[in-house]
Amino acid sequence: GTATPAPGPIRTGSRCCRRLLQYRYPDDALCAQTDPELFHPEKGGTTAYAKRICLACEVRIECLEHALANGELHGVWGGMGPDQRKAIRRARDRRRTA
């Protein structure tokens, strides 16, 4: 699936789903059917459940690439946390400069 600009904020419960404010993934994106707080836990909270959800998601790779391309610094995107995405960006940068 290809991400397309969303017409406006998507609400999940009483909060905007920050994952989907700018891009709307296909209806089968599992994060769109799940509490966004799982993907953006408070400091010290676990991301394990969110990462398990991402592993089963059909648009996981598109989500991860969006996060990498847009410098997302917080939360779980495409099944990876901030440190994991940082490592991917570093490895890609090393390959480009090699």
Backbone as ProteinMPNN parsed JSONL, in Angstrom:
{"seq_chain_A": "GTATPAPGPIRTGSRCCRRLLQYRYPDDALCAQTDPELFHPEKGGTTAYAKRICLACEVRIECLEHALANGELHGVWGGMGPDQRKAIRRARDRRRTA", "coords_chain_A": {"N_chain_A": [[0.804, -1.187, 0.0], [0.325, 2.287, -0.567], [1.087, 5.304, 1.046], [-1.1, 8.027, 1.429], [-1.894, 11.536, 1.465], [-3.741, 12.494, 4.304], [-7.111, 13.659, 4.777], [-7.594, 15.058, 7.076], [-7.172, 15.245, 10.693], [-7.163, 12.047, 12.258], [-9.218, 10.531, 14.49], [-8.834, 8.6, 17.399], [-10.539, 7.306, 19.825], [-10.388, 9.712, 22.331], [-8.201, 11.064, 21.498], [-5.964, 12.395, 18.994], [-4.706, 10.248, 16.56], [-1.484, 10.1, 16.405], [0.202, 8.766, 14.679], [-1.085, 8.718, 12.253], [-1.702, 11.283, 11.433], [-0.602, 12.778, 9.29], [-0.366, 10.96, 7.206], [-2.34, 8.48, 5.714], [-2.69, 5.161, 6.051], [-3.584, 2.083, 4.336], [-6.854, 0.73, 5.081], [-6.419, -1.625, 6.458], [-4.251, -1.268, 8.11], [-2.876, -2.075, 11.089], [-2.357, -0.413, 13.29], [-4.189, 1.599, 13.04], [-6.405, 0.49, 14.032], [-6.036, 0.217, 16.651], [-5.262, 1.282, 19.999], [-3.563, 4.319, 20.028], [-1.828, 5.003, 22.053], [-0.374, 2.77, 22.717], [1.68, 2.751, 20.892], [3.054, 4.987, 21.415], [4.167, 5.141, 24.168], [4.204, 6.34, 27.586], [7.117, 7.678, 29.243], [9.249, 5.107, 30.225], [7.355, 3.19, 29.796], [6.202, 0.164, 28.201], [7.015, -1.067, 24.921], [6.612, -3.435, 23.777], [4.136, -4.755, 23.181], [3.105, -3.135, 21.125], [5.07, -3.521, 19.168], [4.687, -6.227, 18.595], [2.163, -6.104, 17.423], [2.786, -4.655, 15.121], [4.371, -6.51, 13.741], [2.538, -8.189, 12.544], [1.32, -6.601, 10.704], [0.248, -5.514, 7.514], [1.268, -3.249, 6.264], [3.669, -2.64, 7.388], [6.349, -2.217, 6.473], [6.105, 0.067, 4.824], [5.301, 1.892, 6.746], [7.558, 1.924, 8.445], [9.49, 2.904, 6.619], [8.403, 5.43, 6.139], [8.745, 6.597, 8.677], [11.546, 6.586, 8.86], [12.26, 8.219, 6.678], [11.14, 10.613, 7.459], [12.282, 11.294, 9.816], [11.222, 10.474, 12.324], [11.295, 10.572, 15.753], [10.262, 9.468, 18.03], [8.299, 6.87, 19.579], [6.833, 3.773, 18.295], [7.331, 2.626, 15.108], [6.613, 0.855, 12.266], [7.275, -1.454, 13.613], [9.596, -0.928, 14.994], [11.555, 0.695, 17.476], [12.765, 3.976, 18.567], [15.647, 3.803, 18.931], [16.308, 1.593, 17.376], [15.545, 2.481, 14.834], [17.298, 4.595, 14.573], [19.736, 3.226, 14.39], [19.376, 1.96, 11.917], [19.272, 4.212, 10.224], [21.884, 5.195, 10.582], [23.405, 3.028, 9.55], [22.552, 3.063, 6.893], [23.478, 5.594, 6.144], [26.237, 5.171, 6.386], [26.64, 3.301, 4.333], [26.015, 4.878, 2.123], [28.079, 6.741, 2.132], [30.278, 5.177, 1.794]], "CA_chain_A": [[0.0, 0.0, 0.0], [1.014, 3.563, -0.631], [0.516, 6.304, 1.933], [-1.604, 9.215, 0.76], [-2.208, 12.552, 2.463], [-5.042, 12.371, 4.957], [-7.881, 14.88, 4.678], [-7.592, 15.745, 8.357], [-6.794, 14.356, 11.788], [-7.936, 10.838, 12.498], [-9.425, 10.421, 15.939], [-8.992, 7.286, 18.002], [-10.976, 7.664, 21.169], [-10.409, 11.154, 22.541], [-6.927, 11.65, 21.081], [-5.567, 12.215, 17.592], [-3.726, 9.194, 16.361], [-0.323, 10.813, 15.865], [0.8, 7.975, 13.604], [-1.814, 8.869, 11.006], [-2.113, 12.669, 11.205], [-0.197, 13.261, 7.975], [-0.492, 9.919, 6.197], [-3.347, 7.463, 6.004], [-2.361, 3.87, 5.468], [-4.805, 1.34, 4.008], [-7.735, 0.419, 6.208], [-5.965, -2.787, 7.201], [-3.13, -0.941, 8.991], [-3.317, -2.491, 12.421], [-2.285, 0.691, 14.248], [-5.41, 2.388, 12.907], [-7.453, -0.24, 14.737], [-5.479, -0.02, 17.981], [-5.026, 2.476, 20.806], [-2.273, 4.908, 19.677], [-0.954, 5.085, 23.23], [0.518, 1.605, 22.7], [2.795, 3.051, 20.009], [3.721, 6.164, 21.987], [3.973, 5.012, 25.618], [4.853, 7.287, 28.488], [8.491, 7.302, 29.579], [9.319, 3.911, 31.055], [6.338, 2.237, 29.373], [6.669, -0.891, 27.301], [6.651, -1.024, 23.506], [6.575, -4.829, 23.318], [2.847, -5.077, 22.581], [3.031, -2.41, 19.852], [5.963, -4.182, 18.217], [4.028, -7.471, 18.176], [1.1, -5.715, 16.507], [3.427, -4.275, 13.862], [4.868, -7.689, 13.038], [1.444, -8.792, 11.789], [0.704, -5.565, 9.879], [0.551, -5.584, 6.084], [1.948, -2.043, 5.791], [4.77, -2.387, 8.318], [7.525, -1.679, 5.788], [5.785, 1.437, 4.428], [5.299, 2.675, 7.981], [8.958, 2.086, 8.857], [10.154, 3.803, 5.667], [7.89, 6.78, 6.416], [9.407, 7.086, 9.887], [12.953, 6.833, 8.544], [12.338, 9.348, 5.76], [10.662, 11.835, 8.1], [13.007, 11.531, 11.065], [10.406, 10.256, 13.529], [12.204, 10.328, 16.87], [9.567, 8.866, 19.16], [7.283, 5.869, 19.317], [7.079, 2.576, 17.497], [6.933, 2.765, 13.708], [7.047, -0.306, 11.503], [7.786, -2.485, 14.51], [10.893, -0.563, 15.562], [11.616, 1.844, 18.357], [13.69, 5.04, 18.156], [17.047, 3.368, 18.849], [16.435, 0.691, 16.228], [15.494, 3.307, 13.62], [18.553, 5.35, 14.533], [20.762, 2.305, 13.9], [19.141, 1.787, 10.482], [19.693, 5.448, 9.549], [23.359, 5.226, 10.6], [23.908, 2.025, 8.608], [22.283, 3.56, 5.536], [24.403, 6.7, 5.91], [27.572, 4.6, 6.169], [26.65, 2.7, 2.992], [26.009, 5.958, 1.121], [29.375, 7.423, 2.12], [31.35, 4.209, 1.538]], "C_chain_A": [[0.84, 1.24, 0.0], [0.312, 4.543, 0.285], [0.068, 7.5, 1.108], [-1.952, 10.243, 1.809], [-3.609, 12.36, 3.017], [-5.79, 13.688, 4.847], [-7.894, 15.672, 5.977], [-7.215, 14.775, 9.447], [-7.733, 13.16, 11.91], [-8.037, 10.684, 14.005], [-9.533, 8.966, 16.342], [-9.33, 7.566, 19.453], [-10.996, 9.18, 21.282], [-9.131, 11.828, 22.068], [-6.71, 11.467, 19.588], [-4.56, 11.079, 17.533], [-2.536, 9.827, 15.656], [0.32, 10.07, 14.706], [0.182, 8.31, 12.258], [-2.232, 10.304, 10.721], [-1.785, 13.13, 9.79], [-0.416, 12.235, 6.876], [-1.511, 8.883, 6.635], [-2.936, 6.189, 5.28], [-3.657, 3.146, 5.12], [-5.586, 0.952, 5.265], [-7.251, -0.759, 7.041], [-4.714, -2.517, 8.033], [-3.578, -1.205, 10.425], [-3.263, -1.37, 13.447], [-3.542, 1.561, 14.186], [-6.569, 1.754, 13.657], [-7.098, -0.448, 16.208], [-5.278, 1.304, 18.699], [-3.651, 3.056, 20.489], [-1.311, 5.021, 20.847], [0.006, 3.899, 23.3], [1.784, 1.904, 21.914], [3.598, 4.257, 20.473], [3.551, 6.127, 23.507], [4.665, 6.133, 26.389], [6.265, 6.789, 28.783], [8.479, 6.118, 30.557], [8.3, 2.849, 30.691], [6.9, 1.241, 28.371], [6.185, -0.674, 25.871], [6.475, -2.429, 22.946], [5.26, -5.17, 22.63], [2.713, -4.401, 21.22], [3.889, -3.094, 18.79], [5.372, -5.503, 17.725], [2.901, -7.184, 17.186], [1.705, -5.399, 15.136], [3.897, -5.49, 13.071], [3.797, -8.341, 12.171], [0.816, -7.819, 10.786], [1.191, -5.629, 8.434], [1.314, -4.375, 5.564], [3.112, -1.65, 6.703], [5.968, -1.73, 7.638], [7.287, -0.231, 5.362], [5.82, 2.37, 5.633], [6.726, 2.961, 8.444], [9.672, 3.062, 7.931], [9.689, 5.24, 5.842], [8.612, 7.383, 7.619], [10.869, 7.418, 9.621], [13.103, 8.073, 7.671], [11.986, 10.671, 6.427], [11.289, 12.094, 9.47], [12.176, 11.392, 12.32], [11.322, 9.832, 14.668], [11.571, 9.57, 18.023], [8.607, 7.786, 18.693], [7.761, 4.694, 18.494], [6.503, 2.806, 16.112], [7.461, 1.549, 12.974], [7.675, -1.389, 12.357], [9.113, -2.154, 15.16], [10.788, 0.7, 16.394], [12.644, 2.847, 17.869], [15.14, 4.587, 17.999], [17.277, 2.443, 17.657], [16.418, 1.481, 14.917], [16.771, 4.128, 13.469], [19.683, 4.481, 13.977], [20.605, 2.073, 12.392], [19.606, 3.022, 9.72], [21.211, 5.537, 9.494], [23.94, 4.25, 9.585], [23.695, 2.482, 7.165], [23.222, 4.707, 5.186], [25.818, 6.194, 5.636], [27.676, 3.992, 4.766], [26.713, 3.761, 1.907], [27.38, 6.622, 1.016], [30.534, 6.476, 1.811], [31.672, 4.107, 0.061]], "O_chain_A": [[1.957, 1.241, 0.517], [-0.917, 4.611, 0.303], [0.772, 7.934, 0.196], [-2.275, 9.879, 2.94], [-4.55, 12.092, 2.269], [-5.159, 14.745, 4.826], [-8.187, 16.867, 5.956], [-6.962, 13.602, 9.172], [-8.939, 13.269, 11.69], [-7.025, 10.708, 14.706], [-10.241, 8.187, 15.703], [-8.477, 8.018, 20.217], [-11.558, 9.86, 20.424], [-8.985, 13.041, 22.218], [-7.204, 10.512, 18.989], [-3.668, 10.981, 18.376], [-2.576, 10.061, 14.448], [0.927, 10.695, 13.836], [0.846, 8.201, 11.227], [-3.055, 10.524, 9.833], [-2.598, 13.801, 9.154], [-0.632, 12.608, 5.723], [-1.533, 8.466, 7.793], [-2.847, 6.154, 4.052], [-4.727, 3.558, 5.569], [-5.031, 0.863, 6.36], [-7.627, -0.887, 8.206], [-4.161, -3.451, 8.613], [-4.548, -0.616, 10.902], [-4.053, -1.373, 14.391], [-3.912, 2.189, 15.178], [-7.592, 2.397, 13.892], [-7.771, -1.192, 16.92], [-5.138, 2.342, 18.053], [-2.651, 2.359, 20.661], [-0.101, 5.125, 20.646], [1.085, 4.012, 23.882], [2.849, 1.372, 22.228], [4.696, 4.511, 19.977], [2.87, 6.982, 24.074], [5.588, 6.778, 25.892], [6.565, 5.61, 28.592], [7.788, 6.14, 31.575], [8.355, 1.732, 31.205], [7.953, 1.466, 27.775], [5.089, -0.163, 25.642], [6.215, -2.588, 21.754], [5.272, -5.818, 21.584], [2.255, -5.025, 20.263], [3.469, -3.227, 17.64], [5.542, -5.857, 16.559], [2.706, -7.93, 16.226], [1.183, -5.835, 14.109], [3.823, -5.488, 11.843], [4.118, -8.978, 11.168], [-0.13, -8.186, 10.089], [2.384, -5.778, 8.17], [1.951, -4.465, 4.515], [3.49, -0.481, 6.778], [6.541, -0.782, 8.177], [8.171, 0.611, 5.521], [6.307, 3.497, 5.545], [7.061, 4.093, 8.792], [10.384, 3.951, 8.399], [10.485, 6.17, 5.711], [9.038, 8.538, 7.584], [11.373, 8.429, 10.109], [13.99, 8.893, 7.911], [12.47, 11.727, 6.018], [10.874, 13.001, 10.191], [12.399, 12.116, 13.29], [12.044, 8.842, 14.553], [12.279, 9.081, 18.903], [8.16, 7.792, 17.546], [8.911, 4.624, 18.062], [5.327, 3.142, 15.964], [8.651, 1.248, 13.058], [8.512, -2.155, 11.881], [9.705, -3.01, 15.817], [10.05, 1.631, 16.074], [13.323, 2.606, 16.87], [15.794, 4.955, 17.023], [18.32, 2.506, 17.007], [17.185, 1.186, 14.0], [17.261, 4.326, 12.357], [20.495, 4.953, 13.182], [21.601, 1.999, 11.672], [20.261, 2.901, 8.684], [21.77, 5.915, 8.464], [24.859, 4.596, 8.843], [24.569, 2.3, 6.318], [23.712, 4.787, 4.059], [26.514, 6.718, 4.767], [28.693, 4.156, 4.093], [27.38, 3.577, 0.889], [27.794, 7.02, -0.073], [31.657, 6.93, 1.59], [32.55, 3.337, -0.328]]}, "name": "protein", "num_of_chains": 1, "seq": "GTATPAPGPIRTGSRCCRRLLQYRYPDDALCAQTDPELFHPEKGGTTAYAKRICLACEVRIECLEHALANGELHGVWGGMGPDQRKAIRRARDRRRTA"}
